Amino acid sequence: MTFLLKSTFISERLKMGGFPVLLFLLFVASTGHSQPREIHIKAVGGLQFDKVRFKAQPGEQLRIILTNADDMDHNMLFTKPGRREDVVEAATNMTDQGPELQFVPNTPDVLWASSVIGPGEADTLEFSVPQSEGIYPYVCTYPGHGIVMYGAMYVTTGDLPELARDEHIPPHRRGGSLGSDADIAHDHDQPKFKWHPYELIPPYWYRIFMPESGPASIAVNLDDSIFYCWDAGLCRLRYIWVDEFLDISQPWSIKGDASAKVLGEVVYREQDFPLDFGQEGLEVQYKGFKLIEGGFPEFYYTVGGIDVYELIRPVSSGQGIVRRFRIGEQARGFKFHSTSDSGVTFTSNRGSWNGTELHINEHGLIEIEIEMTWDEIKN
Ligand SMILES: [Cu+2]
């Protein structure tokens, strides 16, 4: 079939004189008869690709055969050099659209992407390797996987760096073997593999299934002692807890909607959407988040078209958090409803309190900080 098409093309070119034919024959000679080189990569237990790096020649044709040998869903995206983390963040911010779009964010940073494949399934990517040499990451953007499940395609005619010092592969793979969890797929109850043998420095976050929250939850570790769960579906804080962060072995090792386990003690649960712009039933829309001011997530959403940015940080001393809201100029004042009987003390740098309600009667851009503190939990 392919041959036939090429013959037709040549015969048409022949009518146009010798020069294009020569060019075309050169083209056929260089690429026409070479099959793409096949590279087999498996998604395996412990959120990893069995192959964490490989070398490719500039311009070479490749066929990547991705097989899912794990017991949960995965995908695989190649990104432009240095763009892996941005792509993972963009995938995280897809929320509701994510599953439909195979968790592939719409950004030019994504070069090629597979579909989400379930256990035992496979998908194939075929492409010409870029001419420009560089390190092209590949990553699984299934929720919660991107921070650990990745590898690197080295487009180079030179040598690869020493494995132990390769910054472009997951730290736990620099020893040269898989994450030594061969039996995790058969042993859900006692995962032997530690997900993060390297130290994570807060603030950091997981996009993960959380108890008492919607499917689009983000769990944030503020400072290793204060943590919160933010629901990106409803655009609101769900709860705050202290002492210890999460047990994440369950949602990462079992297919389905198992939740992470909150390890510490919950000190606050917010009962309702806290902002009141004086109108019922305003539509709340999640827009994404950005890491700012020391790596803390600032959430961006709209309420009836009014821009809201919410940043949560720990208080500088003691037990508590500061929530900074930046409200767009479309607002004509608003109220903040604190959850009563929560055992948490609320103070703010502007507005006036009326019981559990904070009234802000200002127009234009408003930036307000609300401090929430609690007594130390005694164990
Ligand atoms: Cu994955």
Residues whose N, C-alpha, C, O or C-beta is under 5 A from the ligand:
A	BS01	CU	D73 H74 N75 C140 Y142 H145 M149
